[in-house]
């Protein structure tokens, strides 16, 4: 398939702004219990929305801000320039960060794909526009979504579609992908997935490629494994009484967070049920619709 435009650049040739409307903003600040002179870790700084709220919540607050996406860090540095040395930026995945022992008064992780990733076609997270099959949050890593769909065998594809996408037609879709590959673009793959499912499924509430694209994104970025690592390391980095606040966006993440917080000998669970967005917030920010926030405190 020949593509006439350069997929390495924004399709409209305009600069794309990495904005971050923080979900559950008040609930995050209350959950962290932000206090004067505190030191907090934002493990997924994104465009800097939550970090800005933390810095504004009390005097002399400091934040260590992590992100594996260089675009996100650059945007956050611009957004937070007024806070100067109160913010330390680190380009890293939160799973590989060297967590200092008993240092932070609170740790926040806002999981999942950002609106910027979905709205930037050339990153390949969405099938709404034609783009290369990429889906890497860290663009320096080698593995892409194209590598998976074009080179992994049928059984492995079906496994990740079922496990990470909870796609009940995983085998059928994997078989069609094997028949039609190689794939180069998001829309090419999405159309093939749609052709593999029954008509009633094809015209359902969500596009039939949605769950497969979620599964591919999770596999490309090894999201559940890195989340497990975060949940294992983070409690050791909390000071006594420090709070761990996690926002997840799908059931696989939320289930993992729920069990890890409950089973950690270092933590006391604060939220027996996840905190969700109000109807008012959902109207203003549709991304908050699927957000679930859980909180635990260091014993």
C-alpha positions as CSV (number, residue, x, y, z in Angstrom):
1,X,0.0,0.0,0.0
2,X,1.5,3.4,-1.1
3,X,1.1,6.3,1.3
4,X,1.5,9.7,-0.2
5,X,2.3,11.7,2.9
6,X,5.3,11.4,5.3
7,X,4.1,9.4,8.3
8,X,7.0,10.6,10.5
9,X,5.4,14.1,10.6
10,X,2.1,15.5,11.8
11,X,-0.5,14.9,9.0
12,X,-1.7,18.5,9.0
13,X,1.9,19.9,9.1
14,X,1.0,21.9,12.2
15,X,2.8,21.7,15.6
16,X,0.9,19.3,17.9
17,X,0.5,20.5,21.4
18,X,1.0,18.0,24.2
19,X,-1.8,19.1,26.6
20,X,-2.7,17.2,29.7
21,X,-6.1,17.7,31.4
22,X,-5.5,15.8,34.6
23,X,-8.2,13.3,35.5
24,X,-9.7,13.2,39.1
25,X,-7.6,16.4,40.0
26,X,-9.1,17.1,43.4
27,X,-9.2,13.4,44.3
28,X,-5.5,13.0,43.4
29,X,-4.4,15.9,45.6
30,X,-6.6,14.8,48.5
31,X,-5.4,11.2,48.1
32,X,-1.7,12.2,48.1
33,X,-2.3,14.4,51.2
34,X,0.0,17.0,49.8
35,X,1.8,19.0,52.6
36,X,4.2,21.8,52.8
37,X,7.9,20.9,52.2
38,X,6.8,17.5,50.9
39,X,8.6,15.6,48.2
40,X,6.4,13.7,45.6
41,X,7.0,11.4,42.7
42,X,4.9,11.7,39.5
43,X,5.8,8.5,37.8
44,X,3.9,9.5,34.6
45,X,4.2,13.2,34.3
46,X,2.7,13.4,30.8
47,X,2.1,17.1,30.0
48,X,2.5,18.1,33.6
49,X,-1.1,18.5,34.6
50,X,-1.0,16.6,37.9
51,X,2.5,17.7,38.8
52,X,1.3,21.4,38.5
53,X,-1.6,20.7,40.9
54,X,0.8,19.1,43.4
55,X,3.2,22.0,43.3
56,X,0.4,24.5,43.8
57,X,-1.2,22.5,46.6
58,X,1.2,23.6,49.4
59,X,4.3,25.7,49.9
60,X,7.8,24.5,49.0
61,X,6.6,21.2,47.5
62,X,9.1,19.4,45.3
63,X,8.3,16.9,42.6
64,X,10.5,14.3,40.8
65,X,8.8,13.9,37.4
66,X,9.3,10.8,35.3
67,X,8.3,9.9,31.8
68,X,9.6,7.5,29.1
69,X,8.2,9.7,26.3
70,X,10.6,12.6,25.4
71,X,7.7,14.5,23.9
72,X,5.9,14.4,27.2
73,X,9.0,15.5,29.2
74,X,9.6,18.5,26.8
75,X,6.0,19.6,27.2
76,X,6.1,19.2,31.0
77,X,9.3,21.2,31.2
78,X,7.6,24.1,29.3
79,X,4.4,23.8,31.3
80,X,6.2,23.8,34.7
81,X,9.0,26.3,34.0
82,X,7.7,28.7,36.6
83,X,8.5,26.2,39.4
84,X,12.2,26.1,38.6
85,X,14.3,23.7,40.6
86,X,11.3,22.5,42.6
87,X,10.8,20.0,39.7
88,X,13.4,17.4,38.7
89,X,12.7,15.7,35.4
90,X,13.9,12.2,34.6
91,X,13.6,10.5,31.2
92,X,12.9,6.9,32.2
93,X,10.2,4.2,32.5
94,X,8.9,4.0,36.0
95,X,9.8,0.3,36.1
96,X,13.5,1.1,35.6
97,X,13.7,4.2,37.8
98,X,16.1,3.8,40.8
99,X,13.7,4.3,43.7
100,X,15.5,5.9,46.7
101,X,14.4,4.2,50.0
102,X,11.8,6.0,52.2
103,X,12.1,9.3,50.3
104,X,8.7,10.4,48.9
105,X,5.7,11.6,50.8
106,X,3.5,10.5,47.9
107,X,3.8,8.7,44.6
108,X,1.4,9.1,41.7
109,X,1.0,7.0,38.6
110,X,-1.6,8.0,35.9
111,X,-1.5,4.9,33.7
112,X,-2.4,4.2,30.2
113,X,-2.2,6.0,26.9
114,X,-2.5,9.8,26.9
115,X,-4.8,11.9,24.8
116,X,-1.7,13.3,23.1
117,X,-0.7,9.8,22.0
118,X,-4.2,9.1,20.6
119,X,-4.5,12.5,18.9
120,X,-1.0,12.4,17.3
121,X,-1.5,10.1,14.3
122,X,2.1,9.3,13.5
123,X,2.5,7.6,16.9
124,X,0.2,4.9,15.7
125,X,-2.0,4.4,18.8
126,X,-5.3,5.1,17.0
127,X,-6.9,3.8,13.8
128,X,-8.9,7.0,13.4
129,X,-6.3,8.2,10.9
130,X,-3.9,6.4,8.7
131,X,-0.4,6.1,10.3
132,X,2.4,3.6,10.7
133,X,1.8,0.8,13.2
134,X,4.1,2.0,16.0
135,X,2.5,2.4,19.5
136,X,5.8,2.8,21.3
137,X,5.6,5.1,24.3
138,X,9.4,5.1,24.4
139,X,10.4,5.7,20.8
140,X,13.9,4.6,21.4
141,X,12.8,1.0,22.0
142,X,13.0,-1.4,19.1
143,X,9.7,-3.4,19.2
144,X,6.7,-1.8,17.4
145,X,3.1,-2.9,16.8
146,X,4.1,-3.7,13.2
147,X,6.8,-6.1,14.4
148,X,4.1,-8.0,16.4
149,X,1.4,-8.2,13.8
150,X,3.8,-9.1,10.9
151,X,6.1,-11.5,12.7
152,X,4.5,-13.2,15.7
153,X,2.7,-16.5,15.1
154,X,-1.0,-17.0,15.1
155,X,-1.2,-18.7,18.5
156,X,0.8,-15.8,20.1
157,X,-1.4,-13.2,18.5
158,X,-4.6,-14.9,19.6
159,X,-3.1,-15.1,23.1
160,X,-2.4,-11.4,23.5
161,X,-5.7,-10.4,21.9
162,X,-7.5,-12.5,24.4
163,X,-5.3,-11.8,27.5
164,X,-4.7,-8.1,27.0
165,X,-7.7,-7.1,25.0
166,X,-10.3,-9.5,26.4
167,X,-11.3,-10.1,22.8
168,X,-13.5,-13.2,22.6
169,X,-12.9,-13.5,18.8
170,X,-9.2,-13.5,19.3
171,X,-8.5,-16.7,17.3
172,X,-10.6,-15.7,14.4
173,X,-9.0,-12.3,14.2
174,X,-5.5,-13.7,14.5
175,X,-6.2,-16.1,11.7
176,X,-7.3,-13.3,9.4
177,X,-4.2,-11.2,10.2
178,X,-1.9,-14.1,9.3
179,X,-3.8,-14.5,6.0
180,X,-3.5,-10.8,5.1
181,X,-0.1,-9.7,6.4
182,X,2.2,-7.8,6.1
183,X,0.5,-4.6,7.5
184,X,2.0,-1.2,7.4
185,X,-0.7,1.2,8.6
186,X,-3.2,1.4,11.4
187,X,-6.2,1.7,9.1
188,X,-5.1,-1.3,7.0
189,X,-5.0,-3.4,10.2
190,X,-8.3,-2.0,11.5
191,X,-10.1,-2.8,8.3
192,X,-8.8,-6.3,8.2
193,X,-9.9,-6.9,11.8
194,X,-13.4,-5.5,11.0
195,X,-13.6,-7.9,8.0
196,X,-12.9,-10.9,10.3
197,X,-15.9,-10.5,12.6
198,X,-19.7,-11.0,12.1
199,X,-21.7,-8.0,10.8
200,X,-23.5,-7.6,14.2
201,X,-20.2,-7.4,15.9
202,X,-18.8,-5.0,13.3
203,X,-21.6,-2.5,13.9
204,X,-21.6,-2.7,17.7
205,X,-21.0,-0.1,20.3
206,X,-17.2,0.0,19.8
207,X,-15.2,-0.6,16.7
208,X,-14.1,-4.2,16.4
209,X,-10.4,-3.2,16.3
210,X,-10.6,-1.4,19.6
211,X,-9.7,-4.3,21.9
212,X,-7.0,-5.6,19.5
213,X,-5.4,-2.2,19.4
214,X,-5.4,-2.1,23.2
215,X,-3.8,-5.5,23.3
216,X,-1.1,-4.5,20.9
217,X,-0.3,-1.3,22.9
218,X,0.0,-3.3,26.1
219,X,2.2,-5.9,24.4
220,X,4.5,-3.3,22.7
221,X,5.0,-1.4,25.9
222,X,4.9,-4.4,28.3
223,X,2.5,-2.4,30.3
224,X,1.3,-5.0,32.8
225,X,4.8,-6.2,33.6
226,X,6.1,-2.6,34.2
227,X,3.1,-1.9,36.4
228,X,3.8,-5.0,38.5
229,X,7.4,-3.7,38.9
230,X,6.1,-0.2,39.9
231,X,3.8,-1.7,42.5
232,X,6.6,-3.8,43.9
233,X,9.2,-1.0,44.1
234,X,7.1,2.0,45.0
235,X,6.2,1.1,48.6
236,X,9.8,0.9,49.6
237,X,10.4,4.5,48.3
238,X,7.6,6.0,50.4
239,X,8.3,7.7,53.7
240,X,6.3,6.5,56.8
241,X,2.6,7.5,56.1
242,X,3.3,8.3,52.5
243,X,0.6,7.7,50.0
244,X,0.6,5.7,46.8
245,X,-2.0,6.9,44.3
246,X,-2.7,4.9,41.1
247,X,-5.1,5.8,38.3
248,X,-5.9,3.0,35.9
249,X,-8.1,2.9,32.8
250,X,-9.0,-0.7,32.1
251,X,-10.0,-3.7,34.1
252,X,-6.6,-5.5,33.7
253,X,-4.7,-2.7,35.3
254,X,-7.3,-2.0,38.0
255,X,-7.4,-5.7,39.0
256,X,-3.6,-5.8,39.3
257,X,-3.5,-2.6,41.3
258,X,-6.2,-3.8,43.6
259,X,-4.5,-7.1,44.4
260,X,-1.0,-5.7,44.7
261,X,-2.0,-2.9,47.1
262,X,-4.0,-5.4,49.2
263,X,-1.3,-8.0,49.3
264,X,1.7,-5.6,50.1
265,X,3.0,-6.0,53.6
266,X,4.1,-2.4,53.5
267,X,0.8,-0.8,52.7
268,X,-2.6,-0.2,54.1
269,X,-5.4,0.2,51.6
270,X,-7.3,3.5,51.9
271,X,-9.9,2.9,49.1
272,X,-11.8,-0.3,49.5
273,X,-13.5,0.6,46.2
274,X,-12.0,2.7,43.4
275,X,-12.8,6.4,43.2
276,X,-14.4,7.3,39.9
277,X,-15.1,10.6,38.1
278,X,-18.2,12.6,38.7
279,X,-20.7,13.2,35.9
280,X,-19.6,16.8,35.9
281,X,-16.0,15.9,35.2
282,X,-16.9,13.3,32.6
283,X,-18.8,16.0,30.7
284,X,-15.7,18.2,30.8
285,X,-13.1,15.5,30.2
286,X,-14.4,12.3,28.5
287,X,-11.1,10.5,29.2
288,X,-12.1,10.4,32.9
289,X,-15.0,8.1,32.2
290,X,-13.0,5.0,32.6
291,X,-10.6,6.2,35.3
292,X,-10.4,4.3,38.6
293,X,-8.3,5.7,41.4
294,X,-6.9,3.6,44.3
295,X,-5.0,4.8,47.3
296,X,-2.8,3.1,49.9
297,X,-0.6,4.4,52.7
298,X,2.8,3.2,53.9
299,X,2.6,1.5,57.3
